[in-house]
C-alpha cells in the first residue's frame, strides 16, 4: 500500500463492525459476521477512534477532526 494514501475504514451493515478496506479486499466479507454489505464511516465513537488509531490510520482520523474556518 502507498504510504501517502488513506486506507478507508468501512462499517459492516449487519454487525456494525469497523473494517479496513484492504482487509475487506483480502477476505471478501466482514471478518466478524461474514456479511458483504458495508458503508463508509461517517461517525466514530471513542472506542472506534482508539481501534483505528491502533491500525495506524492517523491520516484517516484527520478527516474527522474539526477544523477552524476563518472568514
ChimeraX attribute file (.defattr): number of C-alpha atoms within 10 A of each C-alpha:
attribute: neighborCount
match mode: 1-to-1
recipient: residues
	/A:1	7
	/A:2	6
	/A:3	6
	/A:4	7
	/A:5	9
	/A:6	14
	/A:7	18
	/A:8	15
	/A:9	21
	/A:10	20
	/A:11	19
	/A:12	22
	/A:13	15
	/A:14	14
	/A:15	13
	/A:16	14
	/A:17	15
	/A:18	22
	/A:19	22
	/A:20	16
	/A:21	17
	/A:22	13
	/A:23	13
	/A:24	16
	/A:25	9
	/A:26	8
	/A:27	12
	/A:28	13
	/A:29	17
	/A:30	24
	/A:31	15
	/A:32	13
	/A:33	12
	/A:34	13
	/A:35	14
	/A:36	14
	/A:37	12
	/A:38	21
	/A:39	13
	/A:40	14
	/A:41	14
	/A:42	10
	/A:43	9
	/A:44	14
	/A:45	8
	/A:46	9
	/A:47	9
	/A:48	13
	/A:49	16
	/A:50	12
	/A:51	14
	/A:52	19
	/A:53	14
	/A:54	10
	/A:55	11
	/A:56	12
	/A:57	17
	/A:58	14
	/A:59	14
	/A:60	16
	/A:61	16
	/A:62	10
	/A:63	11
	/A:64	13
	/A:65	8
	/A:66	7
	/A:67	8
	/A:68	6
	/A:69	5
	/A:70	4
	/A:71	3
